[in-house]
Amino acid sequence: MKKEELRELVKSYFNLQDIETPENINNEEVVEQNFAEANLADGTKVTNMVEGDFPVGQVLHVILEDGTHVNAPEGSHTTESGIELVVDAEGILTGVKYPDVEGEGSLEEMSSEEVS
């Protein structure tokens, strides 16, 4: 019995029907994620695991050499591009300050004090 004959036999036995799908439909959906990533001044890689910039309230993750992620340690961290990130004990961003831009969160007060 040939492959096509077997297929037709199974279809008739189970009352199955062929469903026509366009050739250009790919059943495997590829999801590209663009997480914000940066290198700290010491070379450590960090990410927020969400699309976009580093908003206050998101968790900052350190990317280890083996690719695993851990919450960033508490403190102030500066990226190679000059972004200052302040993280609390749970790894949550409480302040963000981009170069030449007013700060957000806990860094908002600091940037307004620097101006005066």
MARPA-988189 format. One record per residue (C-alpha): residue in three letters; residue number from 1; x, y, z. Coordinates in Angstrom, 2 decimals. Example, Ala and Ser with C-alpha at 12.3 -4.5 7.8 and 13.67 -1.06 7.14 Angstrom:
<rs>
<'ALA', 1, <12.30, -4.50, 7.80>>,
<'SER', 2, <13.67, -1.06, 7.14>>,
</rs>
This chain:
<rs>
<'MET', 1, <0.00, 0.00, 0.00>>,
<'LYS', 2, <1.33, 3.38, -0.98>>,
<'LYS', 3, <1.49, 6.38, 1.30>>,
<'GLU', 4, <-1.36, 8.19, -0.49>>,
<'GLU', 5, <-3.60, 5.09, -0.41>>,
<'LEU', 6, <-3.00, 4.66, 3.33>>,
<'ARG', 7, <-3.73, 8.34, 3.90>>,
<'GLU', 8, <-7.04, 8.08, 2.00>>,
<'LEU', 9, <-7.98, 4.92, 3.91>>,
<'VAL', 10, <-7.37, 6.60, 7.28>>,
<'LYS', 11, <-9.28, 9.71, 6.19>>,
<'SER', 12, <-12.31, 7.65, 5.14>>,
<'TYR', 13, <-12.24, 5.46, 8.26>>,
<'PHE', 14, <-12.17, 8.45, 10.66>>,
<'ASN', 15, <-14.29, 10.74, 8.43>>,
<'LEU', 16, <-11.44, 13.22, 8.18>>,
<'GLN', 17, <-11.18, 16.06, 5.70>>,
<'ASP', 18, <-8.21, 17.86, 4.26>>,
<'ILE', 19, <-7.95, 21.48, 5.27>>,
<'GLU', 20, <-6.37, 23.66, 2.69>>,
<'THR', 21, <-3.93, 26.19, 4.05>>,
<'PRO', 22, <-1.96, 28.76, 2.11>>,
<'GLU', 23, <1.61, 27.74, 1.39>>,
<'ASN', 24, <2.98, 30.88, 2.99>>,
<'ILE', 25, <1.55, 30.15, 6.45>>,
<'ASN', 26, <4.22, 28.95, 8.84>>,
<'ASN', 27, <2.90, 26.95, 11.77>>,
<'GLU', 28, <5.95, 27.82, 13.81>>,
<'GLU', 29, <5.51, 31.31, 15.15>>,
<'VAL', 30, <8.76, 33.14, 15.70>>,
<'VAL', 31, <8.59, 35.75, 18.41>>,
<'GLU', 32, <11.37, 38.25, 18.39>>,
<'GLN', 33, <11.84, 40.02, 21.67>>,
<'ASN', 34, <13.73, 43.25, 21.98>>,
<'PHE', 35, <14.64, 43.56, 25.61>>,
<'ALA', 36, <16.49, 46.63, 26.76>>,
<'GLU', 37, <20.07, 45.54, 27.40>>,
<'ALA', 38, <23.09, 47.52, 28.45>>,
<'ASN', 39, <26.63, 47.03, 29.68>>,
<'LEU', 40, <27.55, 48.58, 32.98>>,
<'ALA', 41, <30.77, 50.55, 33.31>>,
<'ASP', 42, <32.45, 47.40, 34.70>>,
<'GLY', 43, <31.33, 45.32, 31.69>>,
<'THR', 44, <28.44, 43.55, 33.44>>,
<'LYS', 45, <25.44, 42.99, 31.13>>,
<'VAL', 46, <21.99, 43.99, 32.42>>,
<'THR', 47, <18.46, 43.78, 31.04>>,
<'ASN', 48, <14.93, 44.61, 32.16>>,
<'MET', 49, <13.42, 41.56, 30.35>>,
<'VAL', 50, <10.73, 43.74, 28.72>>,
<'GLU', 51, <10.62, 45.72, 25.49>>,
<'GLY', 52, <11.65, 49.32, 25.58>>,
<'ASP', 53, <13.90, 51.36, 27.79>>,
<'PHE', 54, <14.57, 50.98, 31.51>>,
<'PRO', 55, <11.40, 52.32, 33.18>>,
<'VAL', 56, <11.10, 52.87, 36.91>>,
<'GLY', 57, <9.28, 49.96, 38.54>>,
<'GLN', 58, <10.75, 47.20, 36.35>>,
<'VAL', 59, <13.11, 44.54, 37.67>>,
<'LEU', 60, <16.71, 44.92, 36.52>>,
<'HIS', 61, <18.44, 41.62, 35.78>>,
<'VAL', 62, <22.15, 40.87, 35.58>>,
<'ILE', 63, <23.00, 38.48, 32.73>>,
<'LEU', 64, <25.61, 36.03, 33.96>>,
<'GLU', 65, <28.31, 34.51, 31.74>>,
<'ASP', 66, <26.30, 31.27, 31.35>>,
<'GLY', 67, <23.28, 33.29, 30.15>>,
<'THR', 68, <21.19, 32.97, 33.30>>,
<'HIS', 69, <19.56, 36.04, 34.81>>,
<'VAL', 70, <19.58, 37.16, 38.44>>,
<'ASN', 71, <18.13, 40.28, 40.03>>,
<'ALA', 72, <20.57, 43.17, 40.08>>,
<'PRO', 73, <22.09, 44.02, 43.46>>,
<'GLU', 74, <20.87, 47.03, 45.42>>,
<'GLY', 75, <22.61, 50.30, 44.65>>,
<'SER', 76, <23.40, 52.75, 41.90>>,
<'HIS', 77, <24.72, 51.36, 38.62>>,
<'THR', 78, <26.00, 53.35, 35.64>>,
<'THR', 79, <26.02, 51.98, 32.11>>,
<'GLU', 80, <28.83, 52.49, 29.61>>,
<'SER', 81, <26.58, 55.02, 27.84>>,
<'GLY', 82, <26.09, 57.03, 31.04>>,
<'ILE', 83, <22.60, 55.90, 32.09>>,
<'GLU', 84, <22.34, 55.84, 35.88>>,
<'LEU', 85, <20.13, 53.08, 37.29>>,
<'VAL', 86, <19.16, 52.92, 40.98>>,
<'VAL', 87, <17.99, 49.51, 42.21>>,
<'ASP', 88, <16.35, 48.58, 45.52>>,
<'ALA', 89, <16.94, 45.39, 47.57>>,
<'GLU', 90, <14.45, 43.42, 45.43>>,
<'GLY', 91, <16.18, 44.39, 42.16>>,
<'ILE', 92, <13.47, 46.89, 41.17>>,
<'LEU', 93, <14.48, 50.08, 39.38>>,
<'THR', 94, <13.61, 53.00, 41.64>>,
<'GLY', 95, <15.44, 55.64, 39.64>>,
<'VAL', 96, <16.64, 56.17, 36.08>>,
<'LYS', 97, <18.67, 59.08, 34.72>>,
<'TYR', 98, <19.65, 59.28, 31.05>>,
<'PRO', 99, <22.49, 61.66, 30.13>>,
<'ASP', 100, <21.22, 65.20, 29.42>>,
<'VAL', 101, <17.64, 64.21, 30.38>>,
<'GLU', 102, <15.75, 64.84, 33.60>>,
<'GLY', 103, <15.79, 61.82, 35.93>>,
<'GLU', 104, <12.85, 59.60, 36.84>>,
<'GLY', 105, <11.80, 58.09, 40.16>>,
<'SER', 106, <14.34, 58.50, 42.94>>,
<'LEU', 107, <16.69, 60.30, 40.53>>,
<'GLU', 108, <14.08, 62.94, 39.66>>,
<'GLU', 109, <14.87, 64.94, 42.80>>,
<'MET', 110, <18.59, 64.66, 42.19>>,
<'SER', 111, <18.39, 66.05, 38.65>>,
<'SER', 112, <16.29, 69.04, 39.77>>,
<'GLU', 113, <18.77, 69.77, 42.60>>,
<'GLU', 114, <21.69, 69.69, 40.13>>,
<'VAL', 115, <20.03, 72.42, 38.03>>,
<'SER', 116, <19.73, 74.90, 40.92>>,
</rs>
